[in-house]
């Protein structure tokens, strides 16, 4: 059980840093890109792909937590 908590803590820390990077991106990088290439940022499949990646990570984490280890 301790190893699983370490993995979840690591994922939480990585998620925290990903959130910081996402905020910096939203505040500085996306406005700069929109000024340079306005059509690129408005493509819906980029937003859908990002949302799908986040949802998949949540679902896989939940599945791994629910199923547990096969070495019992």
PDB file of N, CA, C and O in Angstrom, chain B, residues numbered from 101:
ATOM      1  N   UNK B 101       0.825  -1.197   0.000  1.00  0.00           N
ATOM      2  CA  UNK B 101       0.000   0.000   0.000  1.00  0.00           C
ATOM      3  C   UNK B 101       0.867   1.258   0.000  1.00  0.00           C
ATOM      4  O   UNK B 101       0.487   2.275  -0.580  1.00  0.00           O
ATOM      5  N   UNK B 102       2.039   1.190   0.653  1.00  0.00           N
ATOM      6  CA  UNK B 102       2.913   2.346   0.728  1.00  0.00           C
ATOM      7  C   UNK B 102       3.453   2.756  -0.631  1.00  0.00           C
ATOM      8  O   UNK B 102       3.603   3.945  -0.910  1.00  0.00           O
ATOM      9  N   UNK B 103       3.746   1.777  -1.477  1.00  0.00           N
ATOM     10  CA  UNK B 103       4.252   2.082  -2.814  1.00  0.00           C
ATOM     11  C   UNK B 103       3.191   2.807  -3.644  1.00  0.00           C
ATOM     12  O   UNK B 103       3.506   3.721  -4.407  1.00  0.00           O
ATOM     13  N   UNK B 104       1.958   2.399  -3.489  1.00  0.00           N
ATOM     14  CA  UNK B 104       0.867   3.040  -4.231  1.00  0.00           C
ATOM     15  C   UNK B 104       0.706   4.497  -3.807  1.00  0.00           C
ATOM     16  O   UNK B 104       0.469   5.368  -4.644  1.00  0.00           O
ATOM     17  N   UNK B 105       0.833   4.758  -2.518  1.00  0.00           N
ATOM     18  CA  UNK B 105       0.735   6.132  -2.036  1.00  0.00           C
ATOM     19  C   UNK B 105       1.883   6.980  -2.569  1.00  0.00           C
ATOM     20  O   UNK B 105       1.696   8.158  -2.876  1.00  0.00           O
ATOM     21  N   UNK B 106       3.069   6.387  -2.681  1.00  0.00           N
ATOM     22  CA  UNK B 106       4.202   7.119  -3.253  1.00  0.00           C
ATOM     23  C   UNK B 106       3.943   7.479  -4.707  1.00  0.00           C
ATOM     24  O   UNK B 106       4.273   8.580  -5.148  1.00  0.00           O
ATOM     25  N   UNK B 107       3.353   6.551  -5.452  1.00  0.00           N
ATOM     26  CA  UNK B 107       3.040   6.813  -6.853  1.00  0.00           C
ATOM     27  C   UNK B 107       1.995   7.912  -6.962  1.00  0.00           C
ATOM     28  O   UNK B 107       2.130   8.814  -7.789  1.00  0.00           O
ATOM     29  N   UNK B 108       0.950   7.847  -6.135  1.00  0.00           N
ATOM     30  CA  UNK B 108      -0.074   8.886  -6.163  1.00  0.00           C
ATOM     31  C   UNK B 108       0.495  10.241  -5.757  1.00  0.00           C
ATOM     32  O   UNK B 108       0.120  11.267  -6.324  1.00  0.00           O
ATOM     33  N   UNK B 109       1.402  10.251  -4.774  1.00  0.00           N
ATOM     34  CA  UNK B 109       2.038  11.507  -4.375  1.00  0.00           C
ATOM     35  C   UNK B 109       2.873  12.073  -5.516  1.00  0.00           C
ATOM     36  O   UNK B 109       2.862  13.279  -5.763  1.00  0.00           O
ATOM     37  N   UNK B 110       3.595  11.203  -6.206  1.00  0.00           N
ATOM     38  CA  UNK B 110       4.398  11.654  -7.341  1.00  0.00           C
ATOM     39  C   UNK B 110       3.514  12.221  -8.446  1.00  0.00           C
ATOM     40  O   UNK B 110       3.832  13.261  -9.023  1.00  0.00           O
ATOM     41  N   UNK B 111       2.401  11.542  -8.745  1.00  0.00           N
ATOM     42  CA  UNK B 111       1.470  12.031  -9.763  1.00  0.00           C
ATOM     43  C   UNK B 111       0.858  13.358  -9.323  1.00  0.00           C
ATOM     44  O   UNK B 111       0.658  14.251 -10.147  1.00  0.00           O
ATOM     45  N   UNK B 112       0.558  13.493  -8.032  1.00  0.00           N
ATOM     46  CA  UNK B 112      -0.002  14.753  -7.532  1.00  0.00           C
ATOM     47  C   UNK B 112       1.003  15.892  -7.674  1.00  0.00           C
ATOM     48  O   UNK B 112       0.638  16.999  -8.069  1.00  0.00           O
ATOM     49  N   UNK B 113       2.265  15.622  -7.354  1.00  0.00           N
ATOM     50  CA  UNK B 113       3.298  16.651  -7.500  1.00  0.00           C
ATOM     51  C   UNK B 113       3.479  17.028  -8.962  1.00  0.00           C
ATOM     52  O   UNK B 113       3.588  18.209  -9.294  1.00  0.00           O
ATOM     53  N   UNK B 114       3.511  16.031  -9.834  1.00  0.00           N
ATOM     54  CA  UNK B 114       3.626  16.312 -11.264  1.00  0.00           C
ATOM     55  C   UNK B 114       2.419  17.098 -11.760  1.00  0.00           C
ATOM     56  O   UNK B 114       2.564  18.002 -12.583  1.00  0.00           O
ATOM     57  N   UNK B 115       1.233  16.762 -11.268  1.00  0.00           N
ATOM     58  CA  UNK B 115       0.024  17.494 -11.636  1.00  0.00           C
ATOM     59  C   UNK B 115       0.063  18.936 -11.153  1.00  0.00           C
ATOM     60  O   UNK B 115      -0.413  19.842 -11.838  1.00  0.00           O
ATOM     61  N   UNK B 116       0.632  19.146  -9.965  1.00  0.00           N
ATOM     62  CA  UNK B 116       0.776  20.497  -9.433  1.00  0.00           C
ATOM     63  C   UNK B 116       1.654  21.335 -10.349  1.00  0.00           C
ATOM     64  O   UNK B 116       1.305  22.462 -10.700  1.00  0.00           O
ATOM     65  N   UNK B 117       2.798  20.776 -10.734  1.00  0.00           N
ATOM     66  CA  UNK B 117       3.693  21.503 -11.631  1.00  0.00           C
ATOM     67  C   UNK B 117       3.080  21.670 -13.020  1.00  0.00           C
ATOM     68  O   UNK B 117       3.304  22.685 -13.679  1.00  0.00           O
ATOM     69  N   UNK B 118       2.318  20.690 -13.461  1.00  0.00           N
ATOM     70  CA  UNK B 118       1.623  20.831 -14.741  1.00  0.00           C
ATOM     71  C   UNK B 118       0.609  21.969 -14.676  1.00  0.00           C
ATOM     72  O   UNK B 118       0.434  22.696 -15.653  1.00  0.00           O
ATOM     73  N   UNK B 119      -0.054  22.129 -13.545  1.00  0.00           N
ATOM     74  CA  UNK B 119      -0.987  23.237 -13.372  1.00  0.00           C
ATOM     75  C   UNK B 119      -0.293  24.585 -13.404  1.00  0.00           C
ATOM     76  O   UNK B 119      -0.813  25.543 -13.976  1.00  0.00           O
ATOM     77  N   UNK B 120       0.879  24.662 -12.791  1.00  0.00           N
ATOM     78  CA  UNK B 120       1.653  25.907 -12.837  1.00  0.00           C
ATOM     79  C   UNK B 120       2.043  26.229 -14.273  1.00  0.00           C
ATOM     80  O   UNK B 120       1.913  27.367 -14.723  1.00  0.00           O
ATOM     81  N   UNK B 121       2.523  25.216 -14.986  1.00  0.00           N
ATOM     82  CA  UNK B 121       2.916  25.411 -16.387  1.00  0.00           C
ATOM     83  C   UNK B 121       1.706  25.807 -17.226  1.00  0.00           C
ATOM     84  O   UNK B 121       1.814  26.664 -18.104  1.00  0.00           O
ATOM     85  N   UNK B 122       0.551  25.187 -16.960  1.00  0.00           N
ATOM     86  CA  UNK B 122      -0.669  25.533 -17.700  1.00  0.00           C
ATOM     87  C   UNK B 122      -1.072  26.980 -17.451  1.00  0.00           C
ATOM     88  O   UNK B 122      -1.498  27.674 -18.374  1.00  0.00           O
ATOM     89  N   UNK B 123      -0.941  27.442 -16.203  1.00  0.00           N
ATOM     90  CA  UNK B 123      -1.294  28.823 -15.888  1.00  0.00           C
ATOM     91  C   UNK B 123      -0.349  29.808 -16.572  1.00  0.00           C
ATOM     92  O   UNK B 123      -0.790  30.817 -17.123  1.00  0.00           O
ATOM     93  N   UNK B 124       0.932  29.518 -16.536  1.00  0.00           N
ATOM     94  CA  UNK B 124       1.910  30.375 -17.223  1.00  0.00           C
ATOM     95  C   UNK B 124       1.626  30.392 -18.718  1.00  0.00           C
ATOM     96  O   UNK B 124       1.691  31.439 -19.362  1.00  0.00           O
ATOM     97  N   UNK B 125       1.310  29.215 -19.263  1.00  0.00           N
ATOM     98  CA  UNK B 125       0.983  29.130 -20.682  1.00  0.00           C
ATOM     99  C   UNK B 125      -0.251  29.968 -21.007  1.00  0.00           C
ATOM    100  O   UNK B 125      -0.272  30.694 -22.001  1.00  0.00           O
ATOM    101  N   UNK B 126      -1.273  29.865 -20.167  1.00  0.00           N
ATOM    102  CA  UNK B 126      -2.506  30.616 -20.418  1.00  0.00           C
ATOM    103  C   UNK B 126      -2.299  32.121 -20.303  1.00  0.00           C
ATOM    104  O   UNK B 126      -2.929  32.893 -21.025  1.00  0.00           O
ATOM    105  N   UNK B 127      -1.423  32.538 -19.401  1.00  0.00           N
ATOM    106  CA  UNK B 127      -1.216  33.972 -19.182  1.00  0.00           C
ATOM    107  C   UNK B 127      -0.275  34.607 -20.204  1.00  0.00           C
ATOM    108  O   UNK B 127      -0.489  35.748 -20.612  1.00  0.00           O
ATOM    109  N   UNK B 128       0.750  33.892 -20.617  1.00  0.00           N
ATOM    110  CA  UNK B 128       1.790  34.515 -21.432  1.00  0.00           C
ATOM    111  C   UNK B 128       1.944  33.921 -22.830  1.00  0.00           C
ATOM    112  O   UNK B 128       2.009  34.658 -23.814  1.00  0.00           O
ATOM    113  N   UNK B 129       2.001  32.608 -22.920  1.00  0.00           N
ATOM    114  CA  UNK B 129       2.342  31.975 -24.196  1.00  0.00           C
ATOM    115  C   UNK B 129       1.167  31.996 -25.167  1.00  0.00           C
ATOM    116  O   UNK B 129       1.348  32.329 -26.339  1.00  0.00           O
ATOM    117  N   UNK B 130      -0.034  31.646 -24.704  1.00  0.00           N
ATOM    118  CA  UNK B 130      -1.191  31.607 -25.601  1.00  0.00           C
ATOM    119  C   UNK B 130      -1.521  32.993 -26.175  1.00  0.00           C
ATOM    120  O   UNK B 130      -1.783  33.095 -27.373  1.00  0.00           O
ATOM    121  N   UNK B 131      -1.517  34.067 -25.362  1.00  0.00           N
ATOM    122  CA  UNK B 131      -1.758  35.384 -25.982  1.00  0.00           C
ATOM    123  C   UNK B 131      -0.709  35.750 -27.036  1.00  0.00           C
ATOM    124  O   UNK B 131      -1.033  36.366 -28.051  1.00  0.00           O
ATOM    125  N   UNK B 132       0.539  35.370 -26.792  1.00  0.00           N
ATOM    126  CA  UNK B 132       1.583  35.661 -27.778  1.00  0.00           C
ATOM    127  C   UNK B 132       1.356  34.863 -29.061  1.00  0.00           C
ATOM    128  O   UNK B 132       1.519  35.387 -30.163  1.00  0.00           O
ATOM    129  N   UNK B 133       0.982  33.604 -28.912  1.00  0.00           N
ATOM    130  CA  UNK B 133       0.718  32.773 -30.094  1.00  0.00           C
ATOM    131  C   UNK B 133      -0.513  33.277 -30.832  1.00  0.00           C
ATOM    132  O   UNK B 133      -0.539  33.280 -32.062  1.00  0.00           O
ATOM    133  N   UNK B 134      -1.538  33.708 -30.088  1.00  0.00           N
ATOM    134  CA  UNK B 134      -2.744  34.220 -30.739  1.00  0.00           C
ATOM    135  C   UNK B 134      -2.454  35.482 -31.544  1.00  0.00           C
ATOM    136  O   UNK B 134      -3.075  35.722 -32.580  1.00  0.00           O
ATOM    137  N   UNK B 135      -1.517  36.276 -31.067  1.00  0.00           N
ATOM    138  CA  UNK B 135      -1.152  37.482 -31.815  1.00  0.00           C
ATOM    139  C   UNK B 135      -0.408  37.122 -33.091  1.00  0.00           C
ATOM    140  O   UNK B 135      -0.542  37.805 -34.107  1.00  0.00           O
ATOM    141  N   UNK B 136       0.376  36.051 -33.039  1.00  0.00           N
ATOM    142  CA  UNK B 136       1.173  35.659 -34.201  1.00  0.00           C
ATOM    143  C   UNK B 136       0.372  34.774 -35.153  1.00  0.00           C
ATOM    144  O   UNK B 136       0.330  35.026 -36.358  1.00  0.00           O
ATOM    145  N   UNK B 137      -0.260  33.740 -34.608  1.00  0.00           N
ATOM    146  CA  UNK B 137      -0.997  32.766 -35.426  1.00  0.00           C
ATOM    147  C   UNK B 137      -2.407  32.585 -34.868  1.00  0.00           C
ATOM    148  O   UNK B 137      -2.657  31.594 -34.183  1.00  0.00           O
ATOM    149  N   UNK B 138      -3.325  33.490 -35.131  1.00  0.00           N
ATOM    150  CA  UNK B 138      -4.650  33.405 -34.506  1.00  0.00           C
ATOM    151  C   UNK B 138      -5.455  32.167 -34.894  1.00  0.00           C
ATOM    152  O   UNK B 138      -6.248  31.684 -34.086  1.00  0.00           O
ATOM    153  N   UNK B 139      -5.280  31.652 -36.074  1.00  0.00           N
ATOM    154  CA  UNK B 139      -6.066  30.492 -36.495  1.00  0.00           C
ATOM    155  C   UNK B 139      -5.598  29.206 -35.814  1.00  0.00           C
ATOM    156  O   UNK B 139      -6.407  28.303 -35.602  1.00  0.00           O
ATOM    157  N   UNK B 140      -4.318  29.101 -35.469  1.00  0.00           N
ATOM    158  CA  UNK B 140      -3.779  27.883 -34.851  1.00  0.00           C
ATOM    159  C   UNK B 140      -4.387  27.628 -33.478  1.00  0.00           C
ATOM    160  O   UNK B 140      -4.726  26.491 -33.150  1.00  0.00           O
ATOM    161  N   UNK B 141      -4.527  28.679 -32.674  1.00  0.00           N
ATOM    162  CA  UNK B 141      -5.017  28.523 -31.309  1.00  0.00           C
ATOM    163  C   UNK B 141      -6.514  28.240 -31.282  1.00  0.00           C
ATOM    164  O   UNK B 141      -7.004  27.646 -30.321  1.00  0.00           O
ATOM    165  N   UNK B 142      -7.239  28.642 -32.293  1.00  0.00           N
ATOM    166  CA  UNK B 142      -8.682  28.484 -32.298  1.00  0.00           C
ATOM    167  C   UNK B 142      -9.134  27.130 -32.848  1.00  0.00           C
ATOM    168  O   UNK B 142     -10.335  26.880 -32.954  1.00  0.00           O
ATOM    169  N   UNK B 143      -8.206  26.271 -33.192  1.00  0.00           N
ATOM    170  CA  UNK B 143      -8.588  24.960 -33.714  1.00  0.00           C
ATOM    171  C   UNK B 143      -9.111  24.107 -32.555  1.00  0.00           C
ATOM    172  O   UNK B 143      -8.419  23.905 -31.557  1.00  0.00           O
ATOM    173  N   UNK B 144     -10.328  23.618 -32.702  1.00  0.00           N
ATOM    174  CA  UNK B 144     -10.995  22.920 -31.608  1.00  0.00           C
ATOM    175  C   UNK B 144     -10.360  21.584 -31.269  1.00  0.00           C
ATOM    176  O   UNK B 144     -10.452  21.146 -30.123  1.00  0.00           O
ATOM    177  N   UNK B 145      -9.717  20.919 -32.224  1.00  0.00           N
ATOM    178  CA  UNK B 145      -9.178  19.607 -31.915  1.00  0.00           C
ATOM    179  C   UNK B 145      -7.992  19.694 -30.950  1.00  0.00           C
ATOM    180  O   UNK B 145      -7.706  18.718 -30.256  1.00  0.00           O
ATOM    181  N   UNK B 146      -7.302  20.820 -30.885  1.00  0.00           N
ATOM    182  CA  UNK B 146      -6.228  20.974 -29.908  1.00  0.00           C
ATOM    183  C   UNK B 146      -6.788  20.994 -28.488  1.00  0.00           C
ATOM    184  O   UNK B 146      -6.251  20.341 -27.593  1.00  0.00           O
ATOM    185  N   UNK B 147      -7.855  21.736 -28.292  1.00  0.00           N
ATOM    186  CA  UNK B 147      -8.492  21.792 -26.980  1.00  0.00           C
ATOM    187  C   UNK B 147      -9.107  20.441 -26.633  1.00  0.00           C
ATOM    188  O   UNK B 147      -9.001  19.989 -25.493  1.00  0.00           O
ATOM    189  N   UNK B 148      -9.742  19.800 -27.591  1.00  0.00           N
ATOM    190  CA  UNK B 148     -10.342  18.484 -27.362  1.00  0.00           C
ATOM    191  C   UNK B 148      -9.277  17.450 -27.031  1.00  0.00           C
ATOM    192  O   UNK B 148      -9.483  16.600 -26.164  1.00  0.00           O
ATOM    193  N   UNK B 149      -8.161  17.515 -27.703  1.00  0.00           N
ATOM    194  CA  UNK B 149      -7.073  16.577 -27.427  1.00  0.00           C
ATOM    195  C   UNK B 149      -6.514  16.746 -26.035  1.00  0.00           C
ATOM    196  O   UNK B 149      -6.236  15.758 -25.355  1.00  0.00           O
ATOM    197  N   UNK B 150      -6.345  17.981 -25.598  1.00  0.00           N
ATOM    198  CA  UNK B 150      -5.858  18.238 -24.250  1.00  0.00           C
ATOM    199  C   UNK B 150      -6.856  17.740 -23.206  1.00  0.00           C
ATOM    200  O   UNK B 150      -6.467  17.108 -22.224  1.00  0.00           O
ATOM    201  N   UNK B 151      -8.134  18.022 -23.418  1.00  0.00           N
ATOM    202  CA  UNK B 151      -9.170  17.559 -22.490  1.00  0.00           C
ATOM    203  C   UNK B 151      -9.222  16.029 -22.457  1.00  0.00           C
ATOM    204  O   UNK B 151      -9.390  15.436 -21.391  1.00  0.00           O
ATOM    205  N   UNK B 152      -9.079  15.397 -23.609  1.00  0.00           N
ATOM    206  CA  UNK B 152      -9.079  13.936 -23.667  1.00  0.00           C
ATOM    207  C   UNK B 152      -7.893  13.334 -22.937  1.00  0.00           C
ATOM    208  O   UNK B 152      -8.026  12.307 -22.272  1.00  0.00           O
ATOM    209  N   UNK B 153      -6.729  13.970 -23.057  1.00  0.00           N
ATOM    210  CA  UNK B 153      -5.544  13.477 -22.351  1.00  0.00           C
ATOM    211  C   UNK B 153      -5.733  13.557 -20.839  1.00  0.00           C
ATOM    212  O   UNK B 153      -5.369  12.630 -20.115  1.00  0.00           O
ATOM    213  N   UNK B 154      -6.299  14.660 -20.364  1.00  0.00           N
ATOM    214  CA  UNK B 154      -6.553  14.814 -18.934  1.00  0.00           C
ATOM    215  C   UNK B 154      -7.575  13.795 -18.439  1.00  0.00           C
ATOM    216  O   UNK B 154      -7.391  13.181 -17.388  1.00  0.00           O
ATOM    217  N   UNK B 155      -8.640  13.620 -19.192  1.00  0.00           N
ATOM    218  CA  UNK B 155      -9.672  12.660 -18.814  1.00  0.00           C
ATOM    219  C   UNK B 155      -9.123  11.236 -18.790  1.00  0.00           C
ATOM    220  O   UNK B 155      -9.443  10.464 -17.887  1.00  0.00           O
ATOM    221  N   UNK B 156      -8.312  10.891 -19.763  1.00  0.00           N
ATOM    222  CA  UNK B 156      -7.714   9.560 -19.805  1.00  0.00           C
ATOM    223  C   UNK B 156      -6.819   9.323 -18.599  1.00  0.00           C
ATOM    224  O   UNK B 156      -6.837   8.237 -18.020  1.00  0.00           O
ATOM    225  N   UNK B 157      -6.039  10.321 -18.214  1.00  0.00           N
ATOM    226  CA  UNK B 157      -5.180  10.186 -17.044  1.00  0.00           C
ATOM    227  C   UNK B 157      -6.000   9.944 -15.781  1.00  0.00           C
ATOM    228  O   UNK B 157      -5.630   9.117 -14.948  1.00  0.00           O
ATOM    229  N   UNK B 158      -7.104  10.658 -15.639  1.00  0.00           N
ATOM    230  CA  UNK B 158      -7.972  10.465 -14.473  1.00  0.00           C
ATOM    231  C   UNK B 158      -8.588   9.069 -14.486  1.00  0.00           C
ATOM    232  O   UNK B 158      -8.623   8.397 -13.455  1.00  0.00           O
ATOM    233  N   UNK B 159      -9.071   8.631 -15.640  1.00  0.00           N
ATOM    234  CA  UNK B 159      -9.704   7.312 -15.716  1.00  0.00           C
ATOM    235  C   UNK B 159      -8.712   6.176 -15.469  1.00  0.00           C
ATOM    236  O   UNK B 159      -9.045   5.205 -14.790  1.00  0.00           O
ATOM    237  N   UNK B 160      -7.510   6.285 -16.005  1.00  0.00           N
ATOM    238  CA  UNK B 160      -6.507   5.241 -15.790  1.00  0.00           C
ATOM    239  C   UNK B 160      -6.081   5.215 -14.327  1.00  0.00           C
ATOM    240  O   UNK B 160      -5.874   4.139 -13.765  1.00  0.00           O
ATOM    241  N   UNK B 161      -5.950   6.370 -13.710  1.00  0.00           N
ATOM    242  CA  UNK B 161      -5.606   6.418 -12.287  1.00  0.00           C
ATOM    243  C   UNK B 161      -6.696   5.771 -11.436  1.00  0.00           C
ATOM    244  O   UNK B 161      -6.402   5.010 -10.514  1.00  0.00           O
ATOM    245  N   UNK B 162      -7.948   6.077 -11.750  1.00  0.00           N
ATOM    246  CA  UNK B 162      -9.058   5.469 -11.011  1.00  0.00           C
ATOM    247  C   UNK B 162      -9.098   3.968 -11.225  1.00  0.00           C
ATOM    248  O   UNK B 162      -9.319   3.211 -10.279  1.00  0.00           O
ATOM    249  N   UNK B 163      -8.886   3.531 -12.456  1.00  0.00           N
ATOM    250  CA  UNK B 163      -8.875   2.093 -12.748  1.00  0.00           C
ATOM    251  C   UNK B 163      -7.753   1.390 -11.996  1.00  0.00           C
ATOM    252  O   UNK B 163      -7.968   0.313 -11.439  1.00  0.00           O
ATOM    253  N   UNK B 164      -6.565   1.976 -11.970  1.00  0.00           N
ATOM    254  CA  UNK B 164      -5.436   1.364 -11.269  1.00  0.00           C
ATOM    255  C   UNK B 164      -5.699   1.297  -9.769  1.00  0.00           C
ATOM    256  O   UNK B 164      -5.327   0.324  -9.114  1.00  0.00           O
ATOM    257  N   UNK B 165      -6.329   2.310  -9.235  1.00  0.00           N
ATOM    258  CA  UNK B 165      -6.629   2.322  -7.804  1.00  0.00           C
ATOM    259  C   UNK B 165      -7.696   1.299  -7.451  1.00  0.00           C
ATOM    260  O   UNK B 165      -7.595   0.631  -6.422  1.00  0.00           O
ATOM    261  N   UNK B 166      -8.716   1.168  -8.289  1.00  0.00           N
ATOM    262  CA  UNK B 166      -9.827   0.249  -8.001  1.00  0.00           C
ATOM    263  C   UNK B 166      -9.394  -1.207  -8.162  1.00  0.00           C
ATOM    264  O   UNK B 166      -9.725  -2.043  -7.321  1.00  0.00           O
ATOM    265  N   UNK B 167      -8.669  -1.517  -9.217  1.00  0.00           N
ATOM    266  CA  UNK B 167      -8.303  -2.913  -9.474  1.00  0.00           C
ATOM    267  C   UNK B 167      -7.219  -3.401  -8.527  1.00  0.00           C
ATOM    268  O   UNK B 167      -7.203  -4.581  -8.176  1.00  0.00           O
ATOM    269  N   UNK B 168      -6.333  -2.548  -8.114  1.00  0.00           N
ATOM    270  CA  UNK B 168      -5.280  -2.949  -7.179  1.00  0.00           C
ATOM    271  C   UNK B 168      -4.229  -3.812  -7.842  1.00  0.00           C
ATOM    272  O   UNK B 168      -4.200  -3.984  -9.060  1.00  0.00           O
ATOM    273  N   UNK B 169      -3.368  -4.348  -6.996  1.00  0.00           N
ATOM    274  CA  UNK B 169      -2.252  -5.165  -7.482  1.00  0.00           C
ATOM    275  C   UNK B 169      -2.677  -6.614  -7.626  1.00  0.00           C
ATOM    276  O   UNK B 169      -3.492  -7.108  -6.846  1.00  0.00           O
ATOM    277  N   UNK B 170      -2.128  -7.297  -8.622  1.00  0.00           N
ATOM    278  CA  UNK B 170      -2.444  -8.726  -8.812  1.00  0.00           C
ATOM    279  C   UNK B 170      -1.539  -9.612  -7.972  1.00  0.00           C
ATOM    280  O   UNK B 170      -1.683 -10.834  -8.009  1.00  0.00           O
ATOM    281  N   UNK B 171      -0.609  -9.038  -7.215  1.00  0.00           N
ATOM    282  CA  UNK B 171       0.335  -9.800  -6.405  1.00  0.00           C
ATOM    283  C   UNK B 171      -0.131  -9.890  -4.960  1.00  0.00           C
ATOM    284  O   UNK B 171       0.636  -9.587  -4.046  1.00  0.00           O
ATOM    285  N   UNK B 172      -1.354 -10.293  -4.741  1.00  0.00           N
ATOM    286  CA  UNK B 172      -1.888 -10.390  -3.373  1.00  0.00           C
ATOM    287  C   UNK B 172      -1.756 -11.759  -2.832  1.00  0.00           C
ATOM    288  O   UNK B 172      -2.154 -12.014  -1.696  1.00  0.00           O
TER     289      UNK B 172
END
